[in-house]
């Protein structure tokens, strides 16, 4: 597909820019991170604090965005370009409309936002943000968008059709991450006990059994998903997370993951790790460090 091919070239260059950014962010002082599955052998402990809280890749433009402790960065630029204000973006997700992003977290220095910042929205790819709801109430560490609206976890699992009014969902699990696709109502929640899956926008949930215990998940399309175990082992699904196939392994500690697939194209996987950005163009079988391809 021509658009995806052009995006691949631009994104490969962007990964090199992002590597330096990740290394710089890793040197900043720790912040409170979201609880998630622990490394293998201790699946009930919280994940270590991390500074890259979200990663998105555009299948049409190749733009790579990192949501971080220090705000949003476009690593397609050389050097990586800061976008918008400095806020600690703990939760981050895209929407169906081009340029629309949702985020949550904590205000940065000099910000007039409440702490926590609740749900905020950008309609210009992160340059400016508007307050939607739950300012001073919610820090959504897990956040995703579906066809029906927004779902987030701030200590409780909540769904919203418009980002302003919310319903609390009864759930017997604590998600480390939520993954959805803006054109589908299927959602994956990662937990130390295994994958939870909803096909109705988060109203009801079922356990994926058998299935891997994954820490990060991302949809590349309504059907194609990627899951990463705490040790970096990669799994992919072609049926929206109902079944999974083991692939390769990501070296280093993963902080965020994204996936892209165009019509007739192989699944592509990106990961932000403690050592920099890496990518796979063969469906998660092999990974290439930034700047080497």
N, C-alpha and C positions, 0 to 999 in steps of 0.2 A: 504494500500500500504506500503510495508516494508520500503522504503526509507523515505517516509513521516513520518512514525511512529518513526524512529530513529531520524529524524530531529526534531520532536516534543520534544523528551526527551532532546536533546542538547539545543534546543531553550528555553525551560522552564528554564533551568539552566542559560542560557545567559541573560534572562530577569532580574534575580536577580542582575547580575553584572551591567547591564545597569541602574538600578534604582539609584545606587550611583553616576554613571557618570552624569545622568541628573540633580540630585540635586546639584552636584558640578558646572555644567555648568550654572545652574540657578543663581548662586551666582556671576557670572562674570559681568563686566560692560556691559550696554546695547549697542547693535549695531543696525544699521538701518535695519528693517525687511521689508518684502514684504507687499504691501497693499492687503487687502482681505476683505471679508465680515465681518461686525461688529457683536458683540453679538446681540441677539434678541432684537428688538425694535429700533435699530439704524443701519439699514443695509447699510447706505452709508458711514459710518466712517471706517477708516483703522483699520486693526487688530493690537493688541499690538505687540511690538517687541518680537521675540522669538529667542532661541539659538539652538534648534534642527530644522534643515531645511530639513532633509530628513531621511527616514527610509526604509531599504530594508531587506527582509528575503528570504533566499534560500529554496526552497521546497525540494531540494535534499540533501543539506549539513546541513541545519539548521543555517547557518551563519547569524547573525544579524549585520547589519552595520548602524551606525548613522552618518549622515553628519551634522556637527555642526559649530558653530562660531570658534571653535578651531581645525578644521580639521576633519578627518575621523577616526572613532573608530570601532573596532570589539568587540562587547560586548558578543560574544561567549566565549571569553577568560576570565579567572579569575586571576587577575583583568582585566577590560576592557583594550584592547591594542590599542594604537595609531598606525595608519597606515599612512605612508608617511608624507609629509610636513604639516606645520601648515598654512592652508589658510582658510578663512571664506567662506565655501561652501554654498552659498545662494541657488543655484540650483543644483540638483543631480538626476541622473537617470541611470539605467542599460541598457545594450544592449543585443541582442540575443546571442552573443558570450560569453562564460564563462570567467569571469574576466574582461570584458570590462565595464568601467564606464565613464560617462560624468558628468562634473560639471562646475559651473560658480560661480562668486562671487568676493571676494577681496583678495589681497595677504596678507599673514601674515608677521610678523616681520622678517626681514632678507631675504625675498623672492626677487628674481630678476624678478618676473612677473609684468606686467603692471597693473595699477589699472584703471578700473576693469579688471579682468583677461580674459574676453571673454569666449570662449568655450575651455575647456581642456579635454583631454581623458587619461584614464589609461587602459592599457591592462594587468596589473598584479594585479588586485583587489585593486588598490589604492596605491600601494607602490611607484610608480613613475607616473608622469604625463607629457604629451606633449601638447604643444600649437597647437591648430587647426586653430582658426580664431577669428577675432574681438577683439584682445587684445587692451586694452585701449579704447574700444568702448562699449562693452556690458556687463551688469551684468544681466544674465538671472535668475530672481527670480522664474520664472515658467519654467520648463524644463522636457521634456519627450522624449522617443524614440518610434518609430513605425516601421512597416515593411518597410516603404518608406524612413525613415531617422529620423532627429531630428526636433523637434519643440520647440521654446522657446519664452518667452516674456520678453523684455527689455525696455518696453515703446512702442514697436511695436510688433506685432505678426509675427514671422519669421519661415520659414521652410527651411530645408537644406537636400539634399540627402546624403551628405558626411561629414557634419560638417565643410565644408570649404567655399562652395558657398551658398549664401542665397537668398531667395525670401521673400519679404514683403507681408503679407496677409492683405487685407482690412477687418477690423473687427470693429463692433460697440460695443465691450465689452472689459473690462479689466479683465483678468483671475487672480484669486487668486492662483489657482493651475491648472496644466495640468496633465492629467493622460492618459497613453496609454499602449499598450502591444506590445512588440517588434515583435510579429508574426501577428499583425493585423494593419489595417489602421484606426481603430476607436479611436477617441480621445474625452475625456471629458474635458471641461473647466468649472471651478466653478466661479460664479459671484454672486454679491448681488441680481441680478435680476433673478437668476435661472441658471439651467445647460444649457450650449451650447454643442452641439454634432456634430462631424464631422466624416464621414465615408470614406473620401478620403485623409487621411493624413494631414488634416488641410487646404485644399484649400477652402472648403465651409463649412458653419456652419448653424445649425438649433437649435431652442430653444426646449428643452424637456418640453412639456406642455401637461398634468399637470406633475409636478415633484417637488421634494423638493428643497429648497435653501440650498445647501451644501457648506461647506468651504474646506474640504479635500476629495480627491477621489483617489482610487487605483484599478487597475485591478489585479485579481488573475489568470485570464486566458483570452483568447480572448472574452469570453462571460460573465464571472463573474466579477462583480465590486462591490465596497463598497463606500458609500458616508457618510460623517459625517457632520451634521449640526453644526453651531457655538455653540449651547448649548450641543453638545455631542450626540445628537440623531443619531442612526445608521440606514442607509438604505442599502439594497442590491439589485442588479439587476442580472438577469440571461440572459438578452438579450443585453448585451454590453451597458447598460445605457439608453435604449429606455423606459423602465418602471422600477418602483422602489417599493420595499416593506419595510415598516417600521419594524425595529427589536427592539433592546434594546437601552441602553444609556450608554455612557462612562462618568464615574465620573471625574471631574477635567477638566482643560484647555488642549485641545489637541494641540500638536505641529506638529505631523507628523503621517501618517498612512501607513500601508502596509497590503497586503492580499495574501494568498496562497491557492491554491486548487490543489490536485492531482487527478488522475483518480479515480472516485468512492468515493472520500473523501469529507467530509463536508468542507465548506468554513471556513478558519481560518483568524482571523483579529488581527493585532497587532497595538498598538497605543503608541506613546511617549507622555506623559502628563507632566504637571508641577510637578507632584508628583512621577513620575517614569514610567516605562514600564508596560503595562497591555496587556492581551491577551484574545481572545475568541476562543474556539474550537467548538462552536455551531452556527457558522454563524452570530455572532454579537448580539446574544440574551443576553448572560451574559458575564461578563468580570471578570478576576481574576488578582489581583495585583501580581507583580513578587514576587517569593519566597514563595507563599502560596499554590502551587500545585506541 
